[in-house]
Amino acid sequence: MINQITGQIINLDQNNSRAVLLNNGIGFEIKTNLRTLTSLKRNQQETLHISTIFREDGVFLYGFLSHAEKEIFEKVIKVSGIGPKSALSILEILSVNDFISAVIKEDATLIASAQGIGKKTAQRLILELKNSFKKINYVSSDNENDFNTREEVYSVLSGLGFSASDINEKLKQAQEKGEADELESLVRFCLAG
């Protein structure tokens, strides 16, 4: 499984929403959205976080600027009736934190503003994802990379027997005290408190 690819951007195709990344002589065609494409520059060295999708008509690589975007994409495509193209369109109009906030606040209208997502699909997406996002107060930070770190902290602490409310309270205290948003620092802080 490919997790990420670093290489030189040799082609940006906005019409077909894809980039070609050259790595060790191999040009990887990576599907993405307009938001990501406009952040990339031809002939620059870039790293894209990759989600690999296997279908009967081929293997497709989907690329993201952050690991958090990749995680959201993979959660969204698990929802019945939502494919990769629709998931990309959600991440084109909403940042990770905006999407999580929309799900928690049950803002189906905002989610449905993405191309290919109707109101009923947005409501199904909210229904299926809301509980997993409520576990942790993801939207408390502007840093999209916090999504993955806080999910890992939640996993570690819940494995040690902490309740969801205790973990949320400890993460809130860590944020108020300006603790670094790194896994080790947050776990250490939560265990010490």
TILUM-227396 format. One record per residue: residue number from 0; residue in one letter; z, x, y of N, C-alpha, C in turn. Coordinates in steps of 0.1 Angstrom, whole numbers, plus 2048, in hexadecimal, padded with zeros to 3 digits. Layout:
REM residues N
    i  aa  n_pz  n_px  n_py  ca_pz  ca_px  ca_py  c_pz  c_px  c_py
  NUM   a     Z     X     Y      Z      X      Y     Z     X     Y
...
This chain:
REM residues 193
    i  aa  n_pz  n_px  n_py  ca_pz  ca_px  ca_py  c_pz  c_px  c_py
    0   m   800   808   7F4    800    800    800   800   809   80C
    1   i   7F8   806   816    7F7    80D    823   801   807   82C
    2   n   80A   810   832    814    80B    83B   810   80D   84A
    3   q   80A   819   84C    805    81C    85A   7FB   827   859
    4   i   7F2   827   863    7E7    831    863   7E7   837   871
    5   t   7E7   844   872    7E6    84B    87E   7D8   853   87E
    6   g   7D1   851   889    7C4    858    88A   7BD   855   897
    7   q   7B1   859   898    7A9    858    8A4   7A1   84A   8A4
    8   i   7A2   843   8AF    79B    837    8B1   78C   83A   8B3
    9   i   783   836   8AA    775    83A    8AC   76D   82E   8B0
   10   n   772   822   8AE    76B    816    8B2   775   80A   8B5
   11   l   772   803   8C0    779    7F7    8C3   76F   7EC   8C5
   12   d   771   7E1   8BC    767    7D6    8BC   76F   7C9   8C0
   13   q   76F   7C6   8CD    776    7BA    8D2   770   7AD   8CD
   14   n   763   7AD   8CB    75C    7A1    8C6   761   79D   8B8
   15   n   764   7A7   8AF    768    7A4    8A2   777   7A8   89F
   16   s   77E   7AB   8AA    78C    7AE    8AA   790   7B8   89F
   17   r   78A   7C4   8A1    78D    7CF    897   78B   7DC   89E
   18   a   792   7E6   898    791    7F4    89D   78E   7FC   890
   19   v   788   808   893    786    811    888   78E   81E   88B
   20   l   797   821   882    7A0    82D    884   79C   838   87A
   21   l   798   843   87F    794    84E    877   7A0   857   873
   22   n   7A2   858   866    7AD    860    860   7A8   868   855
   23   n   7A9   876   856    7A4    87F    84C   796   87C   847
   24   g   78D   879   850    77F    876    84D   77C   868   848
   25   i   787   860   847    785    852    843   786   849   84E
   26   g   77D   840   851    77E    836    85B   783   829   856
   27   f   78F   826   85A    795    819    855   792   80E   85F
   28   e   78C   804   85A    78A    7F8    862   796   7EF   862
   29   i   79C   7ED   86E    7A8    7E6    86F   7A6   7DA   878
   30   k   7AA   7CE   872    7A9    7C2    87A   7B6   7C0   882
   31   t   7B4   7BB   88E    7BF    7BA    897   7BC   7AF   8A2
   32   n   7C4   7AE   8AC    7C1    7A4    8B6   7BE   7AB   8C4
   33   l   7BA   7A3   8CD    7B5    7A8    8DA   7C1   7AF   8E2
   34   r   7CD   7AA   8E0    7D8    7B1    8E7   7D9   7C0   8E2
   35   t   7D8   7C2   8D5    7D9    7CF    8D0   7CD   7D7   8D3
   36   l   7C1   7D1   8D2    7B5    7D8    8D5   7B5   7DE   8E4
   37   t   7BA   7D6   8ED    7B9    7DA    8FB   7C3   7E5   8FE
   38   s   7CD   7E7   8F5    7D7    7F2    8F6   7D1   7FF   8F0
   39   l   7C7   7FF   8E8    7C1    80A    8E2   7B6   811   8EA
   40   k   7B5   81E   8E9    7AA    825    8F0   7A2   82D   8E7
   41   r   795   82B   8E8    78B    833    8E0   78E   842   8E1
   42   n   78C   849   8D6    78E    857    8D5   79D   85C   8D7
   43   q   7A6   853   8D8    7B4    857    8D9   7BB   856   8CB
   44   q   7C5   85E   8C9    7CD    85E    8BD   7D6   852   8BE
   45   e   7D6   84A   8B4    7DF    83E    8B4   7E5   83C   8A6
   46   t   7F0   835   8A6    7F7    831    899   7F7   821   899
   47   l   7F2   81C   88E    7F3    80D    88C   7FB   80A   87F
   48   h   804   801   880    80B    7FC    875   803   7F2   86E
   49   i   802   7F4   860    7F7    7ED    859   7FE   7E3   84F
   50   s   7F7   7D7   84F    7FA    7CD    844   7ED   7CC   83C
   51   t   7EE   7CE   82F    7E3    7CD    826   7E2   7C0   81F
   52   i   7D7   7B9   820    7D5    7AC    81A   7CA   7AD   810
   53   f   7CD   7AA   803    7C3    7AA    7F8   7BE   79C   7F6
   54   r   7B1   79A   7F7    7AA    78D    7F4   79F   790   7EA
   55   e   799   785   7E4    78F    787    7DB   782   78D   7E1
   56   d   780   78C   7EE    775    791    7F4   777   79F   7FB
   57   g   783   7A5   7F8    785    7B3    7FD   794   7B5   800
   58   v   796   7C2   805    7A3    7C6    80A   7A2   7C7   819
   59   f   7AB   7C1   820    7AB    7C1    82F   7B7   7C8   835
   60   l   7B5   7D0   83F    7C0    7D6    846   7C2   7D0   853
   61   y   7CE   7CC   856    7D2    7C6    863   7DB   7D0   86B
   62   g   7D8   7D3   877    7DF    7DD    87E   7E7   7D8   88A
   63   f   7F3   7DE   88C    7FC    7DA    897   802   7E7   89E
   64   l   805   7E5   8AB    80B    7F0    8B2   819   7F3   8AF
   65   s   820   7E9   8AA    82F    7EB    8A6   831   7E5   898
   66   h   83C   7EB   892    840    7E6    885   845   7D7   886
   67   a   84B   7D4   891    850    7C6    893   844   7BC   893
   68   e   839   7BF   899    82D    7B6    899   828   7B5   88B
   69   k   828   7C0   883    824    7BF    875   82D   7B6   86D
   70   e   83A   7B7   86F    844    7AF    868   842   7A0   86B
   71   i   840   79D   878    83E    78F    87C   831   78A   875
   72   f   826   791   876    819    78E    870   81B   78A   861
   73   e   822   793   85A    825    791    84C   82D   785   849
   74   k   837   781   851    83F    775    850   836   769   852
   75   v   82E   769   85D    826    75E    861   81B   75A   856
   76   i   815   765   850    80A    761    846   810   75C   839
   77   k   81D   75D   837    823    757    82B   825   748   82D
   78   v   824   743   839    825    735    83B   818   72E   837
   79   s   81A   724   82F    80F    71C    829   805   718   834
   80   g   7F8   71A   833    7EE    716    83C   7EB   71F   847
   81   i   7F2   72B   848    7F0    734    853   7EA   741   84D
   82   g   7DE   745   851    7D8    751    84C   7D9   75C   856
   83   p   7D4   768   853    7D5    774    85B   7CF   771   869
   84   k   7C3   76A   86A    7BD    768    877   7C6   760   881
   85   s   7CC   756   87C    7D5    74E    884   7E2   756   887
   86   a   7E7   75E   87E    7F3    766    881   7F0   770   88C
   87   l   7E4   776   88B    7E0    77F    896   7DF   778   8A3
   88   s   7DA   76C   8A3    7D8    765    8B0   7E6   762   8B6
   89   i   7F0   75F   8AE    7FE    75D    8B3   803   769   8BA
   90   l   801   775   8B3    806    782    8B9   7FD   786   8C5
   91   e   7F2   780   8C7    7E9    783    8D2   7EF   77D   8DF
   92   i   7F5   771   8DE    7FA    76A    8EA   809   76B   8EB
   93   l   810   76E   8E1    81F    76F    8E1   823   77D   8DD
   94   s   82D   783   8E4    833    78F    8DF   83C   78B   8D3
   95   v   841   795   8CC    84A    793    8C1   856   78A   8C6
   96   n   85D   78F   8D0    869    788    8D5   865   77A   8DA
   97   d   85A   778   8E1    856    76B    8E5   853   761   8DA
   98   f   84D   766   8CF    84B    75E    8C3   858   75A   8BC
   99   i   861   764   8BB    86D    761    8B4   875   756   8BC
  100   s   875   758   8C9    87C    74F    8D2   876   741   8D1
  101   a   868   740   8D1    862    733    8CF   865   72C   8C2
  102   v   866   734   8B7    86A    72E    8AA   879   729   8AB
  103   i   882   731   8B0    890    72D    8B1   892   721   8BA
  104   k   88A   721   8C5    88B    715    8CE   882   709   8CA
  105   e   87B   70B   8BF    873    701    8BA   868   6FC   8C4
  106   d   862   706   8CA    858    704    8D4   84A   704   8CD
  107   a   847   6F9   8C6    83A    6F8    8BF   82E   6F8   8C9
  108   t   830   6F3   8D5    825    6F3    8DE   820   701   8E2
  109   l   82A   70A   8E4    827    718    8E8   820   71E   8DC
  110   i   825   71D   8D0    81F    723    8C4   811   71D   8C2
  111   a   80F   710   8C4    802    709    8C2   7F8   70D   8CC
  112   s   7FC   714   8D7    7F2    719    8E0   7EA   725   8DB
  113   a   7EE   72A   8D0    7E6    735    8C9   7DA   72F   8C3
  114   q   7CF   736   8C3    7C2    731    8BD   7C4   72F   8AE
  115   g   7C0   724   8A9    7C0    721    89B   7CE   71B   896
  116   i   7D7   719   89F    7E4    714    89C   7E5   706   8A2
  117   g   7E6   6FC   89A    7E8    6EE    89F   7F7   6EB   8A0
  118   k   7FA   6E0   8A6    808    6DC    8A7   810   6DA   89A
  119   k   809   6D5   890    810    6D3    883   812   6E0   87C
  120   t   808   6E9   87E    80A    6F7    878   815   6FE   87F
  121   a   816   6FD   88C    821    703    894   82E   6FE   88F
  122   q   82F   6F1   88D    83C    6EB    888   840   6F0   87A
  123   r   836   6F1   872    839    6F6    864   83D   705   865
  124   l   837   70C   86D    83B    71A    86F   849   71B   874
  125   i   84D   713   87E    85B    713    883   864   70F   878
  126   l   861   705   870    86A    700    866   86C   70B   85B
  127   e   862   712   858    863    71D    84D   869   72A   852
  128   l   868   72D   85F    86D    73A    864   87A   739   86C
  129   k   87E   72D   871    889    72C    87A   896   732   874
  130   n   89A   72F   868    8A6    734    862   8A6   743   861
  131   s   89B   749   85D    89B    758    85C   89D   75E   869
  132   f   898   758   874    899    75E    881   8A7   75B   887
  133   k   8AD   751   883    8BA    74D    888   8C5   756   883
  134   k   8C3   75D   878    8CD    766    872   8D2   770   87C
  135   i   8C9   775   884    8CC    77F    88E   8C7   77B   89C
  136   n   8CE   77F   8A6    8C9    77C    8B3   8BF   785   8B8
  137   y   8B3   784   8B2    8A7    78D    8B5   8A4   78D   8C3
  138   v   8A4   782   8CA    89E    780    8D7   8A8   786   8E2
  139   s   8B3   78C   8DE    8BC    792    8E8   8B7   79E   8EE
  140   s   8AC   7A4   8E9    8A7    7B1    8EF   899   7B0   8F2
  141   d   895   7B8   8FC    887    7B9    900   87F   7C2   8F7
  142   n   885   7CA   8EF    87F    7D4    8E7   87A   7CE   8DA
  143   e   86D   7CD   8D7    868    7C7    8CB   86C   7CE   8BF
  144   n   86E   7DB   8C0    872    7E3    8B4   880   7DF   8AF
  145   d   888   7D9   8B7    895    7D4    8B3   894   7CA   8A8
  146   f   889   7C3   8A7    887    7B9    89C   88A   7BF   88F
  147   n   883   7C9   88B    885    7CF    87E   893   7D6   87C
  148   t   897   7DD   886    8A4    7E3    886   8B0   7D9   883
  149   r   8B0   7CF   88B    8BA    7C4    88A   8B9   7BD   87C
  150   e   8AD   7BB   877    8AC    7B5    86A   8B2   7BF   85F
  151   e   8B0   7CC   861    8B6    7D6    857   8C5   7D6   858
  152   v   8CA   7D6   865    8D9    7D5    867   8DF   7C9   860
  153   y   8D8   7BE   862    8DD    7B1    85C   8DD   7B3   84D
  154   s   8D3   7B8   847    8D2    7BA    839   8DD   7C3   833
  155   v   8DF   7CE   83A    8EA    7D8    836   8F8   7D1   837
  156   l   8FB   7CB   842    908    7C5    844   90A   7B9   83B
  157   s   900   7B1   839    902    7A5    830   904   7AA   822
  158   g   8FE   7B5   81E    900    7BB    811   90E   7C0   810
  159   l   915   7C3   81B    923    7C8    81A   92D   7BC   81C
  160   g   927   7B0   81C    930    7A4    81C   932   79E   82A
  161   f   92C   7A3   834    92E    79D    841   926   78F   842
  162   s   92C   786   849    925    779    84B   91B   77A   856
  163   a   912   771   857    908    771    861   90E   770   86F
  164   s   918   768   871    91E    766    87E   925   773   882
  165   d   92C   77A   878    932    787    87B   928   791   880
  166   i   91D   792   878    912    79C    87C   90C   799   889
  167   n   90A   78C   88C    904    789    89A   90E   78D   8A5
  168   e   91B   78A   8A3    925    78E    8AD   925   79D   8AF
  169   k   925   7A5   8A4    926    7B3    8A5   919   7B9   8AB
  170   l   90D   7B3   8A8    901    7B7    8AF   901   7B4   8BE
  171   k   907   7A9   8C1    908    7A5    8CF   911   7AF   8D7
  172   q   91D   7B2   8D0    926    7BC    8D6   91F   7CA   8D8
  173   a   917   7CE   8CE    910    7DA    8CF   906   7DA   8DA
  174   q   8FF   7CF   8DC    8F6    7CE    8E8   8FD   7CF   8F5
  175   e   908   7C8   8F6    910    7C8    902   915   7D6   906
  176   k   919   7DE   8FC    91E    7EB    8FE   913   7F5   8FF
  177   g   906   7F1   8FE    8FB    7FA    900   8F9   804   8F4
  178   e   8FD   7FF   8E8    8FB    808    8DC   8EC   80A   8DA
  179   a   8E9   816   8D5    8DB    819    8D1   8D6   80F   8C7
  180   d   8C9   80B   8C8    8C4    802    8BE   8BD   809   8B3
  181   e   8C5   811   8AC    8C1    818    8A0   8C9   813   895
  182   l   8C4   813   889    8CB    80D    87D   8D8   814   87B
  183   e   8D9   821   87A    8E6    828    878   8F0   825   882
  184   s   8EC   826   88F    8F6    824    89A   8FB   815   89A
  185   l   8F2   80C   898    8F7    7FE    898   900   7FB   88C
  186   v   8FC   800   880    905    7FD    874   912   804   876
  187   r   913   810   87B    91F    817    87E   928   810   888
  188   f   922   80B   893    929    803    89D   92F   7F6   897
  189   c   927   7EF   88F    92B    7E3    889   936   7E5   87F
  190   l   936   7F0   878    940    7F3    86E   94D   7F7   874
  191   a   94C   7FE   880    958    803    887   95F   7F8   88E
  192   g   958   7EE   892    95E    7E3    89A   964   7D9   891
